[in-house]
Amino acid sequence: MLSFITWDVDPEAFSIFGRGIRWYGILWAGGVLLTSMVVQRMYKWEKLPEKWFDSLFIYVVAALVIGARIGHCLFYDPVHYLSNPLEILKVWEGGLASHGGAIGMTIGVCLYALKITKQKMNWKHFGIFAAIGLVLGVAVQLGYSMISGTSTALGMWEAGFMGLLIGICVSMVYTTRETTIKTLDRLVVGVAIGATSIRLGNLMNSEIYGGPTTLPWGFNFVRDRDWHEPLSAGGSGELPCHPTQIYEALIYLFIFGLGMYLFYKTTARNKTGLILGISLIGIFLSRFCIEFIKNLQEPFEIDMVNTFGINMGQLLSLPFIIWGIWLVWSALTRKEQPIAATTNNTNNIKKKNTK
């Protein structure tokens, strides 16, 4: 039987010219590398043009980093970062949100789809979805303020801006839906192994862990300041805690294995959206459940939990879970597209790019 584990690992791997290089940064970069290797292999296996993968890599990495950073700043501490906008650029100080990264990555894939298909943006739909997102964002904030009697979770402007971004994302997916969903079917498999690496980076940082537990594999995160704070002050009271980073890493690793099996060993790759839908449900439903035992990241989430029973991470997971369910239902009810037809569609896109 395990006795409680004292986690006293130095988050800094080494230093270069006096600047510390953290394990988190190494594992984050390693996750991106692993993702690119997995997706590149899929492209080669399907005999798709190598330049397509090169374009996808550039779009996705840039959008992932920007989305994850902006997501953290606006989802978890909008007042601070909007008051000090230059601090948004300080990525090296930490603060990347997986939900923001998912939105950014999706937009990046849409831009990639527009590029390889030479399709034009439908600005009418863009404006409609953006307006709907803006209105819904403001409406959600108004509803929250009326029910809870407070507006500390998000200001009206920030909620509207987030709704606007989601509306833009939905618009771009709608415009490029066939190519975007097919691309995400492949990309999400690699993202699962990348997310595994990033969660291990969180473990090395002694951050984003769970509440106290009596289970024998509980971790004493002795390097984290909050771990030493008393329970009454929102800390862990120096009690062993759930290593939720490991829980999530194991789940993402399983989803990666499942995605690889579905892609290479079944006809799921011919059912547009099936692999993506299953992965979204697995990733974000597990995230939703694990949040119940995870420590809250920001003080305003206390009001959220007391009022609605869920925190910000869970609220942001719901749209992805709903989208995943819709994708699976749509893929299973739609007539399976033959491999020959898929090949013909790909060849048509290739021809457009050679003109």
Secondary structure as UniProt FT lines:
FT   STRAND          5..7
FT   STRAND          12..16
FT   TURN            17..18
FT   STRAND          19..22
FT   HELIX           23..45
FT   TURN            46..47
FT   HELIX           50..76
FT   HELIX           78..83
FT   HELIX           85..89
FT   HELIX           91..93
FT   HELIX           98..117
FT   HELIX           123..148
FT   HELIX           156..175
FT   HELIX           177..204
FT   TURN            205..206
FT   TURN            216..217
FT   STRAND          219..221
FT   TURN            222..223
FT   HELIX           225..228
FT   HELIX           231..233
FT   TURN            237..238
FT   HELIX           244..265
FT   HELIX           268..270
FT   TURN            272..273
FT   HELIX           274..290
FT   HELIX           291..293
FT   HELIX           300..308
FT   HELIX           312..333
FT   HELIX           339..354
//
